[in-house]
């Protein structure tokens, strides 16, 4: 986001080719809940034909970072992940998964968010993670 505060759905999705490639689409976002989805396909596979765990870890980190950054936006800050602990619950090959991120703790300097990824078709868990984030001052200037 290069020094700007582009915390809109479109801005978040356009901010990084990496996030775009991972496929997270934001459906709803606030300081207390982020919901999105990923349409998984062969493009997300490991050489063994299942979705790469990094796709889930990226969705978890991204959703938590968006919500945590919205929570400290009014203080001129954003949140950066300092720990991502992702558990992979069941493999998938393709289909839609829903991502829901909610804060467990929102403090002055740190936040802890929990993120669940479930299959859209039957709500069974695919991955679950917690992300600890540090609140930092937003850089100023166009080149930040």
N, C-alpha and C positions, 0 to 999 in steps of 0.2 A: 504494500500500500504506500510505500515510499514517502513517509512523512505526512500523509493525508489521513483523514478520518473517514474512510469510505466504508462504514459499517452498514451498508444496505445489502439486501440479498444479491443484487446484481454485482455490486462492488466486491463483495466477498468472493463470489464465484469467479469473477474475472481477475482477481488479484494475483493468482498464481497458476501457472501452467501445470504445476505439480498437483494442486488440488483439483483442477479441471480433469487431469488424466485419471486421478483416483475415482472421480465420478460423483462426489458428494454434491447433491442439490439441496439447497436450504428451502424448507417449506415454511418455517416460522422461526423467529428468533427474538429473544428478549434477554434481560439480565437474569431471569430465573428459569428459562427453558429454551432449548434449541431443538427443533425437530427438522429432520431432513430424510433423505433416502438416497440409495445407490442402486442403480439398475446394473446388476452384475452380469458379466458376459465373459466370453473367452479372452477378451482383451485384459482381464484381471487375473488370468490363470498363472500358476506355476508351471514348470515343465511337466508336472504330473497330472495336470488337468483339473485342479481345484483352485479356488480363489486364493490368492496370496495373502497371508496374514498382514502384510504391510498395508493392504487396502483398508482393513479394519482398523489397524492402529492409526492410520492417517485420518480416517473419518472420526475416530474417537478424539484425537488431538485437535482436529479442526473444529468440531462441534463445541468442545469444551472451551477452546480459545476464543471462539466467537462470543459465547455467552459471558465468559469471564471478562472479556474486553468491554462488552456492553455494560457490565456491572460497574466498571470504574471509569467509564467514558466521561462522565460529568466532572471527575477530578482531574481531567487532562491526562489520563493514563490509558494503558492497554495492558493485557496480560500475556505473559510468555510462559510456555510449558517448561517445567524443570524436572518433571518425572511423569512418565506415561507407563502404566502397568496394564497391559491388555491380556485378557484370557480369551483363547479361542475355544468355543464350545462345541461347534459342529461344522464340518466342511460343507461347502456349497460349490456348485458348478455354474449356476446361472439363476437369475430371478431377482426380484426386488427385495431389498432389506430396508427396514425403517430404523432410523437413528434418533435416539432421544437422549439429550444431555440435561442434567439438573445439578445444581450446586448442593454439596453436602456441607460446605462451610465457605463463607465469604468474609474474609477479614480485611484489615487495613493494608497488609502487605502481601498476603497470600490467599489463595482460594483452592478448594478441592472440589472437583466435579466428578460425578459418576455418569457414565454413558453406557446405554444398552443398545445393542444392535439385534433386531429380531427379523425373522422371515416374515414378509408381509402376508403371505398366504395362510399361515397358521400361528403366527406370533411366537414361534419357538425361538429360543435364544441362539444366536450365531456367535456373538462375541460380546464381551463386557469389559469395561475398563474404568480406571480412575486416573485422573490427570491432576497433578498438583501444579499450580501456576503462581508466578510471582507478578505482582502489580508493579509496573514501571512507568516512569514519566514518558509521555509521547514525545518523540523528537520533533523539533521545529525546523523549518526550512525545507525547501523542495528536494534537496539531495539527501535527506535523512533516511 
